[in-house]
Amino acid sequence: MANKFNLNKIAGNAKDIAKKGIDSIDVDAIKGKASEIKESVEGMKDDLEFKLKELDIQLEKSINAYNEEYARMEDEGLNLYIQRTRAVDVIDNVTELVGSIANSPKSFDSDFEEIKKNKLVFKGAEAFAEKELQDARKAAGGAGAGIAAGAAVMSAAPTAAMWIATTFGTASTGTAISTLSGAAATKAALAWLGGGALTAGGGGVAAGNALLALAGPVGMGIAGASLLASIALFSRKRILNNKEKNKEIESIKENTASLKVVTETIHTINAETITLREELGKQFSENMRMFGSDYRSLSEADKMCLGAMVNNTKSLSALFSKTV
Amino acid sequence: MEGNNKAQINLREMLQMCRSILNDLNSNTLFAVMREQNINFGNALNLIEKYLPAAENMLDQDKTDLGIKTATIFLISLWSRIKQGSSISEFTKEDWNTVIGNAAEKAVAIDPREYSSMVFDLYRRSISYAIDPMRENAAATVINRLEEIVSLMKEYAEKLEMGDMPEVKFIEENLWLSLEALFLVMTDRMSHTLLPEKRRELAEAVSALIFQKLRYSHYEEELAVIDEIMEHQAELDQRLTKQVNAYINTLKEELDVFDVLVERAFSTKDFQDAFRGSIDLAESLGAEDILLTENDVDNYFLS
């Protein structure tokens, strides 16, 4: 980061200058400072360009990360769906076994819904670049209007600027226009403004060239002011665009983090479902020996085993209602 | 279709606005000159209106852009005529109508990139024309820099044309170069008018300093914003990573507890403990109608 430059400090203390006179100002020092700032600006421009590219890279990376995470979540969601379908088979088997022993038919809740999340669409670097281009074109439009207006004011209404020429202008002879009068003053003023040849009836290539040279300080002032406005607009829009980009990246990252949470949660439910399904499958296999038995004739231990199996089946069933 | 209607309304509103502005205009401007010469503004606007269908197709272009473009191209068309030797005072109604009509047509039809190129070509030509009258009195450094600016602007225009420079960069560079050139030319003109010779160098130096300071302030602000954004993103990354990791750890802990409960609920060593384990597991998962006692089990199977 370049050092801060204080224009007031650079220009020197006004009182000192007044005491010593303007001639005491070190012009070379000012030139040196200007070129020093210029170098800093070039460095800042490079730095800014690099960081703007970095921001675009971050935007693209974050969108890719979101898409990858979404794909991972979809895979986990599909996997959970498959595991839950398999678990339903085990629950059905247990239902049949319990039904063969119990006096009345029994059932377990085995409804579940597929976990779905809508994929969000984010504004990519390309969309931001397009917006930046539109904003830049607006700035160019303003600059265009400035150069046109600058010349137009001078070509069509030179009298509007005459007071400036007559107040500050100097005729080609070196005489201040303010000291001239009548036609000589008008002629000198129009010549100073640059549009003289045109309104004085000259026209032709000379007038065109004079117009294209922006016809004088007034025209230049208008063009300069519009250039300044265009630069301010360009800069402001780019800042806003980058702030918007920042918010978009923030939103993508937060959504990616939310997706990660969802994916990990599904992954955990999946792991629990697999464990419970496998264990219940084993328990069912062990209890199959009691298929069609009279409950009253069963031992205390078998009855407790059946009770545990019913509770475990309810547990697996309860896992179906676990959502994210 | 809705968009089309909207664009149509906007453009018609714009024309309406132009009409009211023109009615109010009474200053010493180009329009006033036209008014003095009995130019029928109504007819001129009707002519612009003729090009509305084409304008309506350009839905991405708002009315301000189109208005600015039309005005700019109108004035440029006017220059061209003047450059060819015409004088505004000799313009006929037909001349005005042609200039206005062409401007409206071109503003709608011109490619935006071509427009950007045209604008800065005008600046480049203006700067170029401004150099010659300055040669005698201006400092060599000023002339050299102006020539350098003209050359750079030409180079950028060629690069843009060849597709070697993005348009945004082209506009940004040209805005600054044009402004710098105007600073230099204006300083030269003003200092010749207002200052004795020995002070001109000082004026040029101060002008250069102000210009560079202006650029510095602009880039400083942009850089500060981008630095803040980068810092914010780094903080966000850290915060989100921390949050997600904390959540994953919680899930891991929950899974550990689950595994212990499962191990007990499916234990084959002690049927009574396994039964109690199955209750704990079912409760932890929020199951309903859990069999809590031996009686519950009996009732379940015998009812």
Contacts between the chains, C-beta under 8 A, distances in Angstrom:
chain1	res1	chain2	res2	distance
A	1	B	223	7.6
A	2	B	216	7.8
A	5	B	213	6.4
A	5	B	216	6.2
A	7	B	209	7.2
A	7	B	210	7.4
A	7	B	213	5.2
A	10	B	209	6.5
A	11	B	206	7.3
A	11	B	209	7.8
A	22	B	199	6.9
A	22	B	202	7.0
A	23	B	198	7.5
A	25	B	202	6.2
A	27	B	201	5.4
A	27	B	202	5.1
A	27	B	205	5.0
A	30	B	202	7.4
A	30	B	205	4.2
A	30	B	206	6.2
A	30	B	208	7.9
A	30	B	209	5.5
A	31	B	205	4.7
A	31	B	208	6.9
A	33	B	209	6.0
A	34	B	205	6.6
A	34	B	208	4.2
A	34	B	209	4.2
A	34	B	211	7.8
A	34	B	212	5.0
A	35	B	212	7.9
A	37	B	209	7.2
A	37	B	212	4.1
A	37	B	213	6.2
A	37	B	215	7.9
A	37	B	216	5.3
A	38	B	212	4.9
A	38	B	215	7.9
A	40	B	216	6.5
A	41	B	212	6.3
A	41	B	215	4.8
A	41	B	216	5.2
A	41	B	219	5.8
A	44	B	216	7.3
A	44	B	219	4.3
A	44	B	220	6.8
A	44	B	223	5.6
A	45	B	219	6.0
A	47	B	223	6.3
A	48	B	219	6.1
A	48	B	222	5.7
A	48	B	223	5.2
A	48	B	226	6.3
A	51	B	223	7.5
A	51	B	226	4.6
A	51	B	227	7.4
A	51	B	230	6.4
A	52	B	226	6.6
A	54	B	230	7.1
A	55	B	226	6.8
A	55	B	229	6.6
A	55	B	230	7.4
A	58	B	233	6.2
A	98	B	301	7.7
A	101	B	301	6.0
A	102	B	300	7.0
A	102	B	301	4.5
A	102	B	302	7.6
A	103	B	301	6.8
A	103	B	302	5.5
A	103	B	303	6.5
A	104	B	303	6.4
A	106	B	300	7.5
A	129	B	168	7.7
A	132	B	168	5.4
A	133	B	167	5.9
A	133	B	168	5.5
A	134	B	60	7.4
A	136	B	116	7.7
A	136	B	167	6.6
A	136	B	168	4.4
A	136	B	171	4.3
A	136	B	172	6.9
A	137	B	65	7.7
A	137	B	112	5.1
A	137	B	115	7.3
A	137	B	116	6.0
A	137	B	167	7.6
A	137	B	171	7.2
A	138	B	65	6.3
A	139	B	171	6.1
A	139	B	175	6.6
A	140	B	115	7.0
A	140	B	116	4.3
A	140	B	119	5.2
A	140	B	120	7.3
A	140	B	171	4.9
A	140	B	174	7.9
A	140	B	175	7.8
A	141	B	65	5.8
A	141	B	68	4.6
A	141	B	69	6.0
A	141	B	72	7.2
A	141	B	115	7.3
A	141	B	119	7.6
A	142	B	68	6.7
A	143	B	119	5.6
A	143	B	120	7.6
A	143	B	123	7.3
A	143	B	175	6.2
A	143	B	178	7.0
A	144	B	68	7.2
A	144	B	69	7.5
A	144	B	72	4.2
A	144	B	115	7.1
A	144	B	118	7.5
A	144	B	119	3.8
A	144	B	122	7.3
A	145	B	68	4.8
A	145	B	71	6.0
A	145	B	72	5.0
A	147	B	72	7.8
A	147	B	119	7.0
A	147	B	122	5.3
A	147	B	123	6.1
A	147	B	126	6.8
A	148	B	71	6.7
A	148	B	72	4.4
A	148	B	74	7.8
A	148	B	75	3.5
A	148	B	76	5.9
A	149	B	71	7.8
A	149	B	75	7.0
A	151	B	75	6.7
A	151	B	79	6.3
A	152	B	30	5.1
A	152	B	75	4.8
A	152	B	78	7.1
A	153	B	29	7.2
A	153	B	30	7.7
A	155	B	30	7.7
A	155	B	78	7.6
A	155	B	79	7.6
A	155	B	82	6.6
A	155	B	88	7.1
A	156	B	29	6.6
A	156	B	30	3.8
A	156	B	33	5.0
A	156	B	88	6.3
A	157	B	28	4.6
A	157	B	29	5.5
A	157	B	30	6.7
A	157	B	32	7.3
A	157	B	33	7.0
A	159	B	28	6.0
A	160	B	28	5.3
A	160	B	29	7.7
A	168	B	190	7.7
A	168	B	193	5.5
A	168	B	194	6.2
A	169	B	193	5.9
A	170	B	192	7.1
A	170	B	193	4.9
A	192	B	193	7.5
A	198	B	82	6.6
A	198	B	87	7.3
A	198	B	88	8.0
A	201	B	87	6.7
A	203	B	82	6.7
A	203	B	85	5.4
A	203	B	86	7.1
A	203	B	87	5.0
A	204	B	85	5.1
A	205	B	83	6.8
A	205	B	85	7.9
A	207	B	82	6.1
A	207	B	83	7.4
A	208	B	79	6.7
A	208	B	82	5.9
A	208	B	83	3.0
A	208	B	84	7.8
A	209	B	83	8.0
A	209	B	129	5.2
A	211	B	79	5.5
A	211	B	82	6.5
A	211	B	83	7.3
A	212	B	79	7.2
A	212	B	83	7.7
A	212	B	122	7.4
A	212	B	125	5.4
A	212	B	126	5.1
A	212	B	129	5.0
A	213	B	126	5.6
A	213	B	129	4.1
A	213	B	130	4.5
A	213	B	133	7.6
A	214	B	126	5.2
A	214	B	130	7.2
A	214	B	182	7.9
A	216	B	189	7.5
A	217	B	186	6.0
A	217	B	189	5.5
A	217	B	190	6.4
A	220	B	182	5.5
A	220	B	185	6.3
A	220	B	186	5.1
A	220	B	189	7.6
A	221	B	186	7.2
A	223	B	123	7.7
A	223	B	126	7.8
A	223	B	178	7.9
A	223	B	182	6.2
A	224	B	179	6.6
A	224	B	182	4.4
A	224	B	183	7.4
A	224	B	186	6.6
A	227	B	175	6.1
A	227	B	178	5.6
A	227	B	179	4.4
A	227	B	182	6.5
A	228	B	179	6.6
A	230	B	175	5.6
A	231	B	175	5.1
A	231	B	176	6.9
A	231	B	179	6.5
A	231	B	218	6.7
A	232	B	218	8.0
A	234	B	171	7.0
A	234	B	172	6.3
A	234	B	175	6.3
A	235	B	218	5.1
A	235	B	221	7.1
A	235	B	222	6.1
A	238	B	222	6.5
A	239	B	221	7.1
A	239	B	222	6.0
A	239	B	225	5.1
A	242	B	222	8.0
A	242	B	225	6.2
A	242	B	226	6.1
A	242	B	229	6.2
A	243	B	225	6.9
A	243	B	229	7.2
A	245	B	229	7.8
A	246	B	229	4.4
A	246	B	232	6.5
A	246	B	233	7.1
A	249	B	233	6.3
A	250	B	232	7.6
A	250	B	233	7.5
A	250	B	236	5.9
A	253	B	233	7.9
A	253	B	236	5.9
A	253	B	237	7.0
A	253	B	240	5.9
A	254	B	236	7.9
A	254	B	240	6.8
A	256	B	240	8.0
A	257	B	240	4.3
A	257	B	243	6.5
A	257	B	244	5.3
A	260	B	244	5.0
A	261	B	244	6.4
A	261	B	247	5.3
A	264	B	244	7.8
A	264	B	247	6.8
A	264	B	248	5.3
A	264	B	251	5.6
A	265	B	251	6.7
A	267	B	251	8.0
A	268	B	251	4.7
A	268	B	254	6.9
A	268	B	255	5.7
A	271	B	255	6.2
A	272	B	255	7.0
A	272	B	258	5.6
A	275	B	258	7.5
A	275	B	259	7.1
A	275	B	262	5.7
A	276	B	262	6.5
A	279	B	262	6.0
A	279	B	265	7.7
A	279	B	266	4.4
A	280	B	266	7.9
A	282	B	266	7.2
A	283	B	266	5.9
A	286	B	268	7.5
A	295	B	298	7.9
A	295	B	301	4.4
A	295	B	302	6.3
A	296	B	302	7.7
A	300	B	294	7.9
A	301	B	271	4.6
A	303	B	294	7.0
A	303	B	297	5.7
A	303	B	298	7.3
A	303	B	301	7.8
A	304	B	271	4.5
A	304	B	272	6.1
A	304	B	274	7.4
A	304	B	275	4.6
A	304	B	294	7.2
A	304	B	297	7.0
A	305	B	271	5.6
A	305	B	274	7.4
A	305	B	275	7.9
A	306	B	297	6.7
A	306	B	301	6.9
A	307	B	275	5.5
A	307	B	278	7.4
A	307	B	291	4.9
A	307	B	294	7.4
A	307	B	296	7.3
A	307	B	297	3.5
A	307	B	300	7.4
A	308	B	265	6.6
A	308	B	266	7.9
A	308	B	271	7.4
A	308	B	274	5.0
A	308	B	275	4.6
A	308	B	277	7.4
A	308	B	278	4.0
A	309	B	278	7.8
A	310	B	291	5.7
A	310	B	297	7.4
A	310	B	300	6.4
A	311	B	265	7.5
A	311	B	275	7.5
A	311	B	278	3.7
A	311	B	279	6.0
A	311	B	281	7.2
A	311	B	282	4.7
A	311	B	287	7.3
A	311	B	290	5.7
A	311	B	291	5.6
A	312	B	265	5.7
A	312	B	266	6.9
A	312	B	278	5.1
A	312	B	281	6.8
A	312	B	282	7.4
A	314	B	282	5.2
A	314	B	287	4.0
A	314	B	288	7.2
A	314	B	289	7.0
A	314	B	290	6.3
A	315	B	265	7.4
A	315	B	278	7.3
A	315	B	281	5.0
A	315	B	282	4.6
A	315	B	285	4.9
A	315	B	287	5.4
A	317	B	287	6.9
A	318	B	282	6.9
A	318	B	285	4.2
A	318	B	286	5.4
A	318	B	287	4.0
A	318	B	288	7.6
A	319	B	285	6.0
A	321	B	286	7.6
A	322	B	285	7.5
